[in-house]
Amino acid sequence: MSTPTPRYPVWDNHFHMDPTGRGVDALKEFERAGGTHVMLVHKPYAPNRTLRDHARAFETTLALAKRAREGTSVHVFVALAPHPAEFTELLKAGVPMDEAARIQREALDLAALHVREGEAVAMAEVGRPHWRPVEDAIMAKANELMEYSFQLARDVGCPVQIHAETATPESFADLAKHLDAAGLPRERAVKHYATPIVDTAVNQGLWPSVLIGKGSAEEAAKAGTRFLMETDYMDDPRYPGAVLGPKTVPRRTAELISKGILTEDQAWTVHGRNPSTVYRVDVEL
């Protein structure tokens, strides 16, 4: 039995795949639930200690994207960057800060090159530590690296997805300050794992990519349509379904429409017009 043609696109803005995880099978689950488009975001698959390690990891993500396109009808876009945690992991391993920062910068340079060559459409995840307290000197260097990633994105003409602390009015204001310093327009920045702060007067013109947990989708949709939806699906066999499962965005979207919280035209805005605006890609059914 053929799958009916969807009436609107469904875009998961932050989705991981892992060579040791479910891989294409997870994306097939997304597709069966009504998903049509996905931003496949790079993640570290093992400790990356050198530029060569990062290069191999990026190639793994690009290979996963190729397999996903061949194995499903989902439109797969790619975002590449060394994760911010990789900088602090180098420090934990005893690498001097200047050397760790150099490795991180070189990996960011390589990610930007993949964007320039058309293999990726965004840089992600870039950002700074938030998972545990760090020394002021480490945070200062992490902010410097984050601004460097913004400068690269400015130069290659792509957006970024930012991995940082919980989205609040204060954190949005601070991120906007760093974007302005780097010369990357705020509308080219997406706050990954965002709370449903849709008002541009509060989010400073950045795009919230709202983690569509219980209640978040409703709150965001009631506030407007200038947001994206994500699951942050990890595809980690140690934590099945984390952070949210592959079916969540299509199911939550259908639920919002059935409840009258979101119209189909508004779904087109959230899942079609917004990604087109942010990533400058065609979103087609």
N, C-alpha and C positions, 0 to 999 in steps of 0.2 A: 504494500500500500504506500503510495507516494505521500511525502510530507506536503501539506497545503502551503501555498505561497503566503508568507507573512504579510500583514497589512502595514507594518511599520518596522524599521530596523530595531535591533536590540544590541547595544554596544556595551560590552564589559570593558571598562577602561583600565583595569589593572588585574592581569591574569598571568600566572606563572605556569610553566611546564618544566618537568624535570626528567632527564633520561632514566632515572631510577624510579620514577613515579608512574602515574597512569598515562601520561602523555596524551596522545591523540584520543584515547578513549574518554578522557575527561572532557575534551573539546567536543566529542560526539554527543556527550550528555548535555552540554550547553546547547548544541545545535538542536537536539530532539526537543528540548524545552522551549525552543523558539529563538535561541540566540543566533545572530547573523554576523556580528562583527566583534573582534576582540583586539585589544592592545596586549600583545605578548611582551611582558616586561622581563628583562634579563635579571637573573639572580646568580649569586656565587654557588657553584655546585661542589666546590672543594676549596680549601684555602688557596688563595692566589698571592704568591709571594714575589712574583716577577712579572714584567710586561708580557713575557711569553705565556705565562699562566693565564693572564687576562685575555690574551689573544685567542687561546684555545677555548676559554669559556665563552667568549663572544661567538666563536664559530659554532659552538654547541647550541647556543640560542638560535642562531640563524638556521642551523640544520633542523632544529625542532620546528621552527616556523615553516620550513619547506615541507616537512612531513605532515604538518597540520593542514597545509593548503592542499596537499595531494590526497589526504585521507578524509577531508570534509569539504563542505561547501562554504564554510565560514570564511569571511574576509579577515585575513590575519595581517596585522600591522605590528611592527617591532620597535621597541624602545631599548636602547643599550646605554649602559654606563656601569662603572664599578660602584658597587653599593657603598654608601658612606661608612658602614660598619667595617669594611675591609681596611680602611685607614687605621681605625682603633685596634683592630685585630693584629695588624703589623706591630703597633706599639706594644700590645700585650706580649707579643712574641719576642720583644727585645730589640726590635729594629729602631734605630735612632729616628727622632721625629722628622728631621730634614730628609732622610732617606725614604721614610714611609710616605712623606708628602710628594717626593719626586716620583715614586712608583705610582701613586694615585693620579698625579697630573698626567703622566705618560699614558695611563689607561684611559683617562678622560680624553686625551688627544686622539687615541685610537678609536674610541667610541664616536667622536665627532667626525672622524674620517669615514667611518661606516655610514654615518648620516649623509655626508657630502656625496658619497658614492651611491646613494639611493637604497642602501640595504636596510636602513632604519629611518623612521620618521620623527623620532624624538630621542632625547637623552633622559634615561631613567634607570635606576633611581639615583638622584643626586640629593645632597642635603648635609645633615649634621647629626651628631649623637643626640639621643633623647632617651635611650633605653636604660641608662644608668648615669649618675653624676660623673662628670669628668673635670679634670683640672682646667683652670681658666686658660692656660697656655694651649691645651689640646683643643678646647672649644674655639679659641681664636684662630688656630690653624685650620680647623674644620670649616669655619666660616670663610676663611680665605680660599680654601679649596672649593667651597660651594660657589663663591663669587666667580672663581675661575671657570667652573662649569657653565655658569650663566653667560660669561663672556664668549665661550666657545659656541654655545647655542645661538647667541646673537650673531656670531660671525658666519655660521653655517645656515642660519635662517630656520632654526627648528625650535619647538617648545621643549620644556623640561617638566618632568614630574618630580616633585620635591618630597623627600622623606625627611620629616622633621617632627618636632614635638606636636602634641595635640593642637588642632586648629582652634584658636581663640582669637578674639579681636586683637589682642596684644601680639600674638605670634604672627598673625597675618601682617600687622603693621611692621614688624621687624623684618620679615621676609621681603616685604615690598621695598624696604630701605636697601637691602642687599641687591635686589633686582635693579633698582634705580642706579645704584653705584656701578653695576656692571653694564648698564645700558640695554638690558633685555626688557622689552615691554612687558608690563605686568600681565596683560592678556595672553602672553605666551608661556605663562607659568601655571601649572596645575598642582594643587595641594593634594597629594595622595593621602588616603586614609582620613579623609576630612569629615568633620562634623557638618551637619546640614546648615551651614552659615551661607545663605544664598545672596543676601543683600550686599551689593557691591560697595556700599558705604562702610560695611563692616569687614568684608574680605579684601578690601583695598584693590579690587579689580582682578585679583587672582581667580582662577577657576577652582571651585571645590569639587573634588572627585569623591563623592560621598560613599562611605562604606555602608552598604545597604543592609544593615542589621535591623532588628525589630524596631519599628517606629521611625527610623531615620529617613526612609524613603517617603513616608507620609509627611513628615515635617518639612523635608526639602520641597516636595511637590506643592505643598500648601503655601510655601513662601515664594514660589516662582518656578521658572524653568531654566535658569542659568546655572546649571550644574551638570555633572556627569555621574554615572553610577559605576561602582566597582565591587568586586568580591574580595580582592587580594587573595584569590585562590592560590595556595602554595604548591600543590601537587607534591607534597612531602609524604612518603609512605609511613613515616613515623607519626604523622598527625593527619589522618585522613579527613578531608573536608575542611581543613583549616585554610584560611581564616573563615571564609564562607564557601559553600559548595558551588560547583559549576552551574547549577540550575538556578541559583538565587536571583540574578538580575532579570532573566526573562520571566520567571515566575512572579517576582515582586512587581514588575511592570504590568503584567496581565492583571494582577490583583488590584493595583491602583486604578486601572481602567475600569475594572468590574465594579469597584466601589464608587466610581464617579469622581475620584480625586484627581485623575489625569485623563485627558481626552486623547484620542489617537493622534490628533494633530500635535498636541503637546509632547506625546511620546516621540513623534518625528523630530521635534525640536531637541529634546534631551539626547536622543540616540542617533540623530542624523545631522541636524544643523549645527549643534554644538561641537561634536567631534570634527566636522568639516571646518568649522571656524578655527578651532584650536590647532589642529594638525595639518590643515590645508590639504586634505585628501577628499576624494569623492566617496560618499557613503551612498551606495546603491543597493537595491534589493535584487 
